[in-house]
Amino acid sequence: MCRRWPGAGRLLLCAERPGIKDVALIQRVSEIIDAALWHQLVESYPSTSSVVEVRSRISERLATAQLISMRHSELLAAFKSMHSYIEFPALHKELFSQDAVDSVSASQT
């Protein structure tokens, strides 16, 4: 059984990801998501010490996951440059392609 980690979506909203155009907007959305996660945490745990402990563990995991995500982006860029003939699936392009980032930015202006 796969358990969903509540902060997983937060990784995609990391302002430090390569190709991000509107860093300030991404940072603001990240802060809103963090506030919502922490609010849910307070609602879910009855004691303050539990909230502090769980929040600390989530923060540690998020930091580790962000490092892994950044390394993944670096390796993916290197792989794409060596194997430019490989076609990636649409969802992959949407999440990791510089072209997708550029087209979203262009549609917002």
DALIN-V582587 format. One line per field, one symbol per residue. phi: phi as a letter, one per 20 degrees, with the letter a starting at -180 (. if undefined). A space follows every 50 residues. Layout:
phi=???
//
This chain:
phi=.eeeefegffffdefeffnfedgffffffgfffgfffffffffedfdfff fffffffffffffffffffffgfffffffffecffeeefgffffecefff fffffffee
//
